[in-house]
Amino acid sequence: MKIIFVFLLLIYWSFMISAPVVSKELKTGGSRVINSKIDLISKVKG
């Protein structure tokens, strides 16, 4: 039981640390990535 709790804490902290970084990347360069993915999907669909 204690091992599971420590594991969940590690996941929680890694998420809390990485979430602001990911949101910053999404605000700066992520929109371009998303737009290129949308272009790719639309090209594949025809």
N, C-alpha and C positions, 0 to 999 in steps of 0.2 A: 504493500500500500504506500509506503514512504517513497519507494523508487518511482512509482507512477506520479506522485505529487511533485517530486523533483523534476521529472521529465516534463510535466505540464508547465511548471514554472519556467524551465529553459525555453520551451516553445513560446510561452507568453512574452518573455523578455526579448527573445530574438525578433518576435513580431513587432514589439513596441519600438525596438531600435531601428528595424528595417523599414517600417511603415512611413515615417517622415521622409526618408531618403527616396523611397519609391515615389511618393507623392511629388517631391521636388522634380524628379526625373520626368514624371508624367507631365508636369506643368511646362517644363522647358522643351524636352525633345520627344516626349511620348506622343504628342499630337501628330507629329510627322510619321511616326511608326504606325500609329493607328490608321492614318489616312492611306499609307502605302498598303496596309493589309486590306483595307476596304477596296482599294483599286484592284489588288490581286484577286479578291473574291469576285468582284464584278466582272473581271476579265474571264475568270474560270467559268462563271455562270453563263457568260455569253453576251 
